[in-house]
């Protein structure tokens, strides 16, 4: 797995933060997510999909213009 830039939002909020895959992966492991499930999330994000898991909505950060509306 490579580190990728991400946008994360807590479920039910409009507040977004930029983060990276390694930080999210560490958080998901502390929330008892299996390695297989973490791999699925990573692959979905690399494919450009928006992923909702463990109370977070995650999307890969593409560029600043698109980032403003990527998670809604």
C-alpha positions, 0 to 999 in steps of 0.5 A, spaced: 500 500 500 502 506 498 500 513 502 495 517 498 491 523 499 484 523 502 478 527 504 475 525 510 468 527 513 464 525 519 458 521 518 452 526 518 457 533 518 459 537 512 466 538 515 471 535 511 479 534 513 485 532 508 488 527 511 492 521 508 491 513 507 496 511 513 493 515 518 486 513 516 489 506 516 491 506 523 485 509 525 481 503 522 485 498 525 484 501 532 476 500 531 477 493 530 477 493 522 480 486 519 486 487 514 481 484 508 476 490 509 482 495 510 485 492 503 478 493 500 477 500 502 484 502 500 482 498 493 476 502 492 479 509 494 484 507 489 479 506 484 476 513 485 470 511 489 467 514 495 467 509 501 463 510 507 465 506 513 466 506 521 462 513 521 467 516 516 466 518 509 472 517 505 474 520 498 481 520 494 483 527 493 484 529 486 485 536 486 483 543 489 477 545 485 474 538 485 475 537 493 470 542 495 464 538 492 467 531 493 464 529 499 456 531 500 
